[in-house]
Amino acid sequence: PMMYLALSYDHRIIDGRESVSFLVRVKELLEDPARMLLEI
């Protein structure tokens, strides 16, 4: 299964690199929920 994830942000406040890093982290946690539960 595939899931689409989108993020909306204001470039005047948040740098694009930070928002991409956040989305990558969310993706990693969704792919491995045990990691999220153990807070590794």
C-alpha distance matrix in Angstrom:
0.0 3.8 6.8 10.3 13.2 16.8 20.1 23.5 26.6 30.3 31.4 34.9 33.8 30.8 30.5 27.4 27.1 26.9 24.1 22.0 22.9 21.7 18.3 18.0 19.0 16.6 13.7 15.4 15.8 12.3 11.3 14.4 15.4 18.5 19.8 19.8 21.6 24.1 24.5 24.7
3.8 0.0 3.8 6.8 9.9 13.3 16.7 20.1 23.2 26.8 27.8 31.3 30.4 27.4 27.1 23.9 23.7 23.7 20.8 18.7 19.9 18.9 15.3 15.3 16.8 14.4 11.5 13.8 14.7 11.3 10.8 14.4 15.6 19.0 19.7 19.3 21.6 24.1 23.9 24.1
6.8 3.8 0.0 3.8 6.5 10.0 13.4 16.7 19.9 23.6 24.9 28.3 27.2 24.4 24.4 21.4 21.6 21.3 18.1 16.5 17.9 16.3 12.8 13.6 14.9 12.0 9.8 12.9 13.3 9.9 10.7 14.2 14.8 18.5 18.9 17.9 20.3 23.0 22.5 23.1
10.3 6.8 3.8 0.0 3.8 6.7 10.3 13.4 16.7 20.3 21.6 25.1 24.3 21.6 21.6 18.5 19.2 19.1 15.7 14.3 16.3 14.8 11.2 12.7 14.6 11.9 10.2 13.7 14.5 11.7 12.9 16.5 17.1 20.9 20.7 19.3 22.1 24.7 23.6 24.2
13.2 9.9 6.5 3.8 0.0 3.8 6.9 10.4 13.4 17.1 18.6 21.9 20.8 18.1 18.4 15.6 16.3 15.8 12.3 11.4 13.4 11.5 8.1 10.4 12.1 9.3 8.6 12.4 12.9 10.9 12.8 16.0 16.3 20.0 19.4 17.6 20.5 23.1 21.5 22.3
16.8 13.3 10.0 6.7 3.8 0.0 3.8 6.8 10.1 13.6 15.2 18.5 17.8 15.3 15.8 13.1 14.6 14.2 10.4 10.3 13.0 11.2 8.3 11.4 13.3 11.0 11.1 14.8 15.5 14.0 16.1 19.1 19.4 23.0 22.0 19.9 23.0 25.4 23.4 24.2
20.1 16.7 13.4 10.3 6.9 3.8 0.0 3.7 6.5 10.2 12.0 15.1 14.1 11.8 12.7 10.6 12.4 11.5 7.7 8.9 11.5 9.4 7.7 11.4 12.8 11.0 12.2 15.6 16.0 15.4 17.8 20.4 20.4 23.8 22.3 20.0 23.1 25.3 22.8 23.8
23.5 20.1 16.7 13.4 10.4 6.8 3.7 0.0 3.8 7.2 9.6 12.4 11.8 10.4 11.9 10.3 13.1 12.3 8.8 10.8 13.6 11.8 10.9 14.5 15.9 14.4 15.9 19.1 19.5 19.0 21.6 24.0 23.9 27.2 25.7 23.2 26.1 28.3 25.6 26.7
26.6 23.2 19.9 16.7 13.4 10.1 6.5 3.8 0.0 3.8 6.3 8.8 8.0 6.8 8.9 8.3 11.4 10.3 7.7 10.6 13.0 11.5 11.8 15.2 16.3 15.6 17.5 20.3 20.7 20.9 23.4 25.5 25.4 28.5 26.5 24.0 27.0 28.8 25.8 26.8
30.3 26.8 23.6 20.3 17.1 13.6 10.2 7.2 3.8 0.0 3.8 5.4 5.6 6.0 8.3 8.9 12.3 11.5 9.9 13.0 15.3 14.3 15.1 18.2 19.3 19.0 20.9 23.6 24.1 24.5 27.0 29.0 28.9 31.8 29.7 27.2 30.2 31.8 28.6 29.5
31.4 27.8 24.9 21.6 18.6 15.2 12.0 9.6 6.3 3.8 0.0 3.8 5.4 5.2 5.8 6.7 10.2 10.4 9.7 12.2 14.5 14.5 15.5 18.1 19.5 19.9 21.5 23.9 24.9 25.6 27.7 29.7 30.1 32.8 30.4 28.3 31.5 32.7 29.4 29.9
34.9 31.3 28.3 25.1 21.9 18.5 15.1 12.4 8.8 5.4 3.8 0.0 3.8 6.1 7.6 9.8 12.8 12.5 12.5 15.4 17.2 17.0 18.5 21.1 22.2 22.6 24.6 26.8 27.5 28.4 30.7 32.5 32.6 35.2 32.7 30.4 33.4 34.6 31.1 31.7
33.8 30.4 27.2 24.3 20.8 17.8 14.1 11.8 8.0 5.6 5.4 3.8 0.0 3.8 6.8 9.6 12.0 10.6 10.8 14.2 15.3 14.7 16.8 19.4 19.9 20.3 22.7 24.7 25.1 26.3 28.7 30.1 30.1 32.5 29.9 27.5 30.4 31.4 27.9 28.7
30.8 27.4 24.4 21.6 18.1 15.3 11.8 10.4 6.8 6.0 5.2 6.1 3.8 0.0 3.8 6.4 8.4 6.8 7.1 10.5 11.5 11.2 13.3 15.7 16.3 17.0 19.3 21.1 21.8 23.1 25.3 26.8 27.0 29.3 26.7 24.5 27.6 28.6 25.1 25.6
30.5 27.1 24.4 21.6 18.4 15.8 12.7 11.9 8.9 8.3 5.8 7.6 6.8 3.8 0.0 3.8 5.4 5.5 6.8 9.0 10.2 11.2 13.0 14.7 15.9 17.2 18.9 20.5 21.9 23.2 25.0 26.6 27.3 29.6 26.8 25.0 28.4 29.1 25.6 25.6
27.4 23.9 21.4 18.5 15.6 13.1 10.6 10.3 8.3 8.9 6.7 9.8 9.6 6.4 3.8 0.0 3.8 5.4 5.2 6.2 8.6 9.9 10.7 12.4 14.3 15.4 16.5 18.5 20.2 21.1 22.6 24.6 25.6 28.2 25.5 24.0 27.5 28.4 25.2 25.0
27.1 23.7 21.6 19.2 16.3 14.6 12.4 13.1 11.4 12.3 10.2 12.8 12.0 8.4 5.4 3.8 0.0 3.8 5.5 5.2 6.2 8.7 10.0 10.5 12.4 14.3 15.3 16.5 18.5 20.0 21.1 22.8 24.1 26.3 23.4 22.2 25.9 26.3 23.0 22.4
26.9 23.7 21.3 19.1 15.8 14.2 11.5 12.3 10.3 11.5 10.4 12.5 10.6 6.8 5.5 5.4 3.8 0.0 3.8 5.5 5.1 6.2 8.8 9.9 10.6 12.5 14.3 15.4 16.7 18.5 20.1 21.4 22.2 24.3 21.4 19.8 23.3 23.8 20.3 20.2
24.1 20.8 18.1 15.7 12.3 10.4 7.7 8.8 7.7 9.9 9.7 12.5 10.8 7.1 6.8 5.2 5.5 3.8 0.0 3.8 5.4 5.0 6.3 8.7 9.9 10.6 12.4 14.3 15.5 16.5 18.4 20.2 20.8 23.4 20.9 19.1 22.5 23.6 20.4 20.6
22.0 18.7 16.5 14.3 11.4 10.3 8.9 10.8 10.6 13.0 12.2 15.4 14.2 10.5 9.0 6.2 5.2 5.5 3.8 0.0 3.8 5.3 5.1 6.1 8.6 9.8 10.4 12.3 14.3 15.2 16.4 18.5 19.8 22.3 19.8 18.6 22.3 23.2 20.3 19.9
22.9 19.9 17.9 16.3 13.4 13.0 11.5 13.6 13.0 15.3 14.5 17.2 15.3 11.5 10.2 8.6 6.2 5.1 5.4 3.8 0.0 3.8 5.5 5.1 6.2 8.7 9.9 10.6 12.5 14.3 15.4 16.8 18.0 20.1 17.2 16.2 19.9 20.3 17.2 16.6
21.7 18.9 16.3 14.8 11.5 11.2 9.4 11.8 11.5 14.3 14.5 17.0 14.7 11.2 11.2 9.9 8.7 6.2 5.0 5.3 3.8 0.0 3.8 5.5 5.1 6.3 8.6 9.9 10.7 12.4 14.3 15.6 16.1 18.5 15.9 14.1 17.6 18.6 15.5 15.8
18.3 15.3 12.8 11.2 8.1 8.3 7.7 10.9 11.8 15.1 15.5 18.5 16.8 13.3 13.0 10.7 10.0 8.8 6.3 5.1 5.5 3.8 0.0 3.8 5.4 5.0 6.1 8.6 9.9 10.4 12.2 14.3 15.2 18.0 15.9 14.4 18.0 19.4 16.9 17.0
18.0 15.3 13.6 12.7 10.4 11.4 11.4 14.5 15.2 18.2 18.1 21.1 19.4 15.7 14.7 12.4 10.5 9.9 8.7 6.1 5.1 5.5 3.8 0.0 3.8 5.5 5.0 6.2 8.7 9.9 10.6 12.5 14.1 16.6 14.2 13.5 17.3 18.2 15.8 15.1
19.0 16.8 14.9 14.6 12.1 13.3 12.8 15.9 16.3 19.3 19.5 22.2 19.9 16.3 15.9 14.3 12.4 10.6 9.9 8.6 6.2 5.1 5.4 3.8 0.0 3.8 5.4 5.1 6.3 8.6 9.9 10.8 11.8 14.0 11.3 10.2 14.0 14.7 12.1 11.8
16.6 14.4 12.0 11.9 9.3 11.0 11.0 14.4 15.6 19.0 19.9 22.6 20.3 17.0 17.2 15.4 14.3 12.5 10.6 9.8 8.7 6.3 5.0 5.5 3.8 0.0 3.8 5.5 5.2 6.1 8.6 10.0 10.3 13.2 11.4 9.5 13.1 14.8 12.6 13.2
13.7 11.5 9.8 10.2 8.6 11.1 12.2 15.9 17.5 20.9 21.5 24.6 22.7 19.3 18.9 16.5 15.3 14.3 12.4 10.4 9.9 8.6 6.1 5.0 5.4 3.8 0.0 3.8 5.5 5.1 6.2 8.7 10.1 13.2 11.7 10.9 14.5 16.1 14.5 14.5
15.4 13.8 12.9 13.7 12.4 14.8 15.6 19.1 20.3 23.6 23.9 26.8 24.7 21.1 20.5 18.5 16.5 15.4 14.3 12.3 10.6 9.9 8.6 6.2 5.1 5.5 3.8 0.0 3.8 5.5 5.2 6.3 8.5 10.8 8.7 8.9 12.5 13.4 12.0 11.3
15.8 14.7 13.3 14.5 12.9 15.5 16.0 19.5 20.7 24.1 24.9 27.5 25.1 21.8 21.9 20.2 18.5 16.7 15.5 14.3 12.5 10.7 9.9 8.7 6.3 5.2 5.5 3.8 0.0 3.8 5.4 5.2 5.6 8.2 6.5 5.5 9.1 10.6 9.5 9.8
12.3 11.3 9.9 11.7 10.9 14.0 15.4 19.0 20.9 24.5 25.6 28.4 26.3 23.1 23.2 21.1 20.0 18.5 16.5 15.2 14.3 12.4 10.4 9.9 8.6 6.1 5.1 5.5 3.8 0.0 3.8 5.5 5.6 9.2 9.1 8.0 10.8 13.1 12.6 13.3
11.3 10.8 10.7 12.9 12.8 16.1 17.8 21.6 23.4 27.0 27.7 30.7 28.7 25.3 25.0 22.6 21.1 20.1 18.4 16.4 15.4 14.3 12.2 10.6 9.9 8.6 6.2 5.2 5.4 3.8 0.0 3.8 6.3 9.1 9.0 9.6 12.2 13.8 13.8 13.5
14.4 14.4 14.2 16.5 16.0 19.1 20.4 24.0 25.5 29.0 29.7 32.5 30.1 26.8 26.6 24.6 22.8 21.4 20.2 18.5 16.8 15.6 14.3 12.5 10.8 10.0 8.7 6.3 5.2 5.5 3.8 0.0 3.8 5.5 5.6 7.0 9.2 10.4 11.0 10.6
15.4 15.6 14.8 17.1 16.3 19.4 20.4 23.9 25.4 28.9 30.1 32.6 30.1 27.0 27.3 25.6 24.1 22.2 20.8 19.8 18.0 16.1 15.2 14.1 11.8 10.3 10.1 8.5 5.6 5.6 6.3 3.8 0.0 3.8 5.3 5.0 6.3 8.7 9.6 10.6
18.5 19.0 18.5 20.9 20.0 23.0 23.8 27.2 28.5 31.8 32.8 35.2 32.5 29.3 29.6 28.2 26.3 24.3 23.4 22.3 20.1 18.5 18.0 16.6 14.0 13.2 13.2 10.8 8.2 9.2 9.1 5.5 3.8 0.0 3.8 5.4 5.0 6.1 8.3 8.9
19.8 19.7 18.9 20.7 19.4 22.0 22.3 25.7 26.5 29.7 30.4 32.7 29.9 26.7 26.8 25.5 23.4 21.4 20.9 19.8 17.2 15.9 15.9 14.2 11.3 11.4 11.7 8.7 6.5 9.1 9.0 5.6 5.3 3.8 0.0 3.8 5.5 5.2 5.8 5.5
19.8 19.3 17.9 19.3 17.6 19.9 20.0 23.2 24.0 27.2 28.3 30.4 27.5 24.5 25.0 24.0 22.2 19.8 19.1 18.6 16.2 14.1 14.4 13.5 10.2 9.5 10.9 8.9 5.5 8.0 9.6 7.0 5.0 5.4 3.8 0.0 3.8 5.5 4.9 6.8
21.6 21.6 20.3 22.1 20.5 23.0 23.1 26.1 27.0 30.2 31.5 33.4 30.4 27.6 28.4 27.5 25.9 23.3 22.5 22.3 19.9 17.6 18.0 17.3 14.0 13.1 14.5 12.5 9.1 10.8 12.2 9.2 6.3 5.0 5.5 3.8 0.0 3.8 5.5 8.1
24.1 24.1 23.0 24.7 23.1 25.4 25.3 28.3 28.8 31.8 32.7 34.6 31.4 28.6 29.1 28.4 26.3 23.8 23.6 23.2 20.3 18.6 19.4 18.2 14.7 14.8 16.1 13.4 10.6 13.1 13.8 10.4 8.7 6.1 5.2 5.5 3.8 0.0 3.8 5.5
24.5 23.9 22.5 23.6 21.5 23.4 22.8 25.6 25.8 28.6 29.4 31.1 27.9 25.1 25.6 25.2 23.0 20.3 20.4 20.3 17.2 15.5 16.9 15.8 12.1 12.6 14.5 12.0 9.5 12.6 13.8 11.0 9.6 8.3 5.8 4.9 5.5 3.8 0.0 3.8
24.7 24.1 23.1 24.2 22.3 24.2 23.8 26.7 26.8 29.5 29.9 31.7 28.7 25.6 25.6 25.0 22.4 20.2 20.6 19.9 16.6 15.8 17.0 15.1 11.8 13.2 14.5 11.3 9.8 13.3 13.5 10.6 10.6 8.9 5.5 6.8 8.1 5.5 3.8 0.0
